[in-house]
Amino acid sequence: MAELIKRIVEPELFFGIVAPIGADVEITIKNLSDSLKDFGYRVVVIKITDIFKKLHEKLKLADKLHEEPLERRYKSYIDFGDKLRKHFADDTLLAQIAIAQIGDARAQLFPPENEEVPHKVAYIVRQFKRKEEVDLFRIVYGKLFFQISVYSQRSIRVENLARKIANSHNLADPNRYRDAAENLVKIDEKEIDNDHGQRVGDIFHEADFIVSADVPSYTPKAQILRFIDLLFGCNSISPTKIEYGMYIASLLL
């Protein structure tokens, strides 16, 4: 009985990141990973696009997956994801790929021959772009799945993206690439003319937790730590004014 209880209180956990392009996803994933490790969890980061090159070689759905410059990389990967969904007529496809990647990681951590029940591992998936993807994860993993959305003002995201693009061209002036950044942000929010395109704007507000990257007095690290404390049962925490305000804002979306 004690062993059974232990299995229940140390389950696998699943986190899906939803972030508009230009938001700082890396720091959110690092803070989330560090906080989970503090509770003794092993962390596996699943990056859905890691398998795109293999799929591209087999399916030949796009002319090329570009790695540089950055604006071409973003656009070619977005286009390929769209074409995958269209080719298979399935908007859950990328979530299915992530589930398969989780299965592969689990098999390495818990070889079937050991007959060990998978436990105390957190899988962080970067990142979801459509409601169908999130819905599938909620069906498969139930209450062990948590959507974390990363908020950053649009102007800041455009500025960040323009700067990254300029850096990829080894140039110091981000203003030259502001239009390219604006275009990518629009595509990411909602591809209006593409039934199988990205729809970040439609799912962002459905998060279990929203991290704000734009509040200097309340760092993403502190926000994530607070969320993980709540997740692991620290019930002495009350919502901050910022959290309450974000909750009210989500109701209006």
N, C-alpha and C positions, 0 to 999 in steps of 0.2 A: 504493500500500500504506500509506503514512504517513497518507493521508487516511482510509482505512478504519479504521486503528487509532484515530485521533482520534475517529471516530464512536463507537467502542465504549467508549472510556474516558470520554466525556462524554455519557452517555445521559440521556434524560428519567427523572425519578424521581417516584414516586407515594407519597404518605403519607396514610393514613386515620386520623383521630382518633376514638378511642372514649373517651368520658368520661361518667360519671354526672352527672346534672343537679346543679348547685350547685358542681361542680369548676371551677377557674379555667382554662378552655380558652383564653381570650384570651392569657394570658401564655405558655402553651405554644406557641401558634401564632406569637407574636411572636419567642420565643427560637429556634424552629425556623427561621423565615424569616431571621432575622439570621444564624444559623450557616450556612445554605445560601448566603446572599449572600456571606459571607466566602470561600466556595470558588468564587465567580464564577457562581453559579447565579441565574437569574431565578426568581422565585417567583410562582405564581398560586394564590390561595386560592379554593377552590370551596365555596360555601355552598349546600347542597342546597335549603334552604328558601327561597332567593331566588326560586325559580320557582313557589312555592306560590300566590301571588296570581293569576298568569296561569292556572294550572291550575284554581284555584277558579272563576274567571270562566267558563271553558269547560265545566267538568264539573258545577259546582253540587252537590258531594257533601256539603257542610256548610252550615249556616245562615250562618255568618260566620267570617272569620278576624279575631280581635281583635288589636289592637296594644297595648292597655292596658285595665286595669292588667296588671301583669306576669303574675300567676298565671293570668289568663284568656288571655293571649297564649300562654303555654306550653301550657296545656290545649287550646286550639283548634288549635294547630299539631300537637300530638301526635295529636289526634283525626283531623285531616285526613290526616296521613301514614298512619294506620291504615286510613282509608277508601279511600285510593288503592290500598294493597296489596290490600284486600278487593275493590274494584271491578274491578281487573284480574286478580285471583286470582294475584298474583305478588309474592312477598316479596323479590324482587331489584329491584323497580321503582325505588326511590329510588337504588340504585346505578347502574341504567341511565341515570337522569336525570343523575347526576354524570358518567358517562362521556360523555354527549352534551355536557354543559357543558365538559368537558375538550377535546372535539373542536372546539367553537366557539372556545375560547381558543387552541388550537393553530393553527387556520386563520388567526387574526389575527396570531399571532407568526410563522408560517411560511406565507405565502400560497402556494397550490399552484403558481401561475405562476412562482414563484422556484425551484422544484425543489430546495429546501433540505431536507436531512434534519433533522427535529426533534431538537434536542439541547440539553443544558445548561439545562433548565427543570425546576423542581420544582413539582408540583401537590399542594397540601395540601387534602384534602377534610374538611370538618366537616359532619356527623359521622355515623358509622355507629351503627345501633341494633339490627341483627340479624345473625346469622351468615351468612345467605344473601347479604347485601350484601358482606360481607368476602370470602366465598368467590368471588363473581363477580369482584371486583377481582384476586384471586390468580390466577384463570383467565385473565383478560384481560391483566394486566401482569406476571404471573409473579414472578421474583426482583427486579424493579424496584419492587415494591410493598411497603410497610412499614406495619404497623399500630402506632400509638403510642397506648397507653392512659394516661390521666391519673388517678392515684390520689389520693384525699383521703378522710379518715375521714368516716363517715356523719354524725356529729354536727356536724362542721365544715361539711359540705355543706348540712345543714338550716339551720344558723345563717346561712351565707352567703346562701342562697336567701331565708330569711325577711327578712333585712336588705334585699336587693334589692327584694323585694315591697313592704316598708314604704316604701322610697324612692320607688317608683313611685306610691304613694299620698300622697307628701309628708308622711309621718309618721316619727317618730324611733324608735318602739317596735316592734322586730321581733317581740316575743313575741305580738303580736296576730295575726301571720300564720304562726306556727310550725306550726299544724295544716295550713294550706294547703301549706306547704313540705314537711311530712312526706308528705302525700298525693301530691304531685308526684314525690317521691323514690321512693315505692313503685311508682307507675305506670311510671316510667322503668326501674326495675330489672327488672320483669317484669310485664306485663299478663296475669295468670293466666287471666282469663275472655275473652281476645281472641286468637284464633288468629293474627291478623295484627298484633298489638301489638308494642310495644317489648320488647327482650330484652337490654338492656345487660349484665345480670348473667351471661348465657350466653357472651358473647364477650370480656369484659374481659381475662380471664387468657390469651387466645390471642395476646396482643400480641408483636410483635417487640421492643418496648421499652416499659417502664413508667416513666413519670415520676411521682415522688412530690412532691406539693405540701406535704407536712407535715413535712419534715426541714429545720429551720433551718440546720443545718451543711452541707447539701448542696443548694444551691438548684436549682430547675428549670432555670435558665440553665446551670449547670455540668453538670447531668445531660444536657441536650440537646447541649451542646457535645461532651461525651464520646462520645455516641452518633454524632454526625456525624463526629467524628475517626475512630472505628472504621469507619464506613461508607466513608470515603475512604481507608482503608488504614493507619491508624496502629496498627501491631500491637505496640506496646510497652506497651499498656494492659492491666492485669489487673483482674478484677472487684473492686469494693469489698465490704466486709462487708454493706453495705445492699443492694447489687445481688444478692449471693449469697443473702441472706435472702429477698428478693423472688422470686428464681428458685425457691427451695425451696418458698415459700408457694404459688406458681403450680402446682407439681406436685401439691399437696394439694387443689386446688380441683376 
